[in-house]
Amino acid sequence: MSASQSIITRDTSDIAKPTENLYESLVIISKRAKQISGNMKEELNGKLAEFASTVDNLEEIFENREQIEISKFYERMPKPTAMAIEEFMNGEIHHRYKETEEAEAAAKMEEK
C-alpha cells in the first residue's frame, strides 16, 4: 500500500468532492478503514497462531524473535485510516446507496 505513515493535512473540499457531502465521504472512508483493520487483524492473528504452543523449550526464544519481527512489520505499516483515505482519494473505493438500489428494484418490479 502506498499510503503515507505520517500525518497529512487534507483539504476537506477534496474529500467531499466524490460524494458532494463531507460526512458521506467520511462514513465511506471509516467503513473501508474498518474493513482494512479487520483484514489486517485476521492476517496478523493467523501468522501469530503458528507460534502458539504450550511447550517451553529453547526454541521458544527463536520463535519470540520471529513473533517480534512480524509484530514490528505490522506496526510499520500505514494505519487503516490512512490507507482508506488514500484509496478513497484515488477513486479505488466503490460505494452505492442502499435506498437508491431498493427504489430502482421497486420501479423495475412495477414495470413488469
Secondary structure, DSSP 8 states (H G I E B T S, - for coil): ----SS-----HHHHHTTTT-HHHHHHHHHHHHHHHHHHHHHHHHHHHHTT--S--STHHHHHHHHHHHHHHHHHHS--HHHHHHHHHHTT------HHHHHHHHHHHHHH-
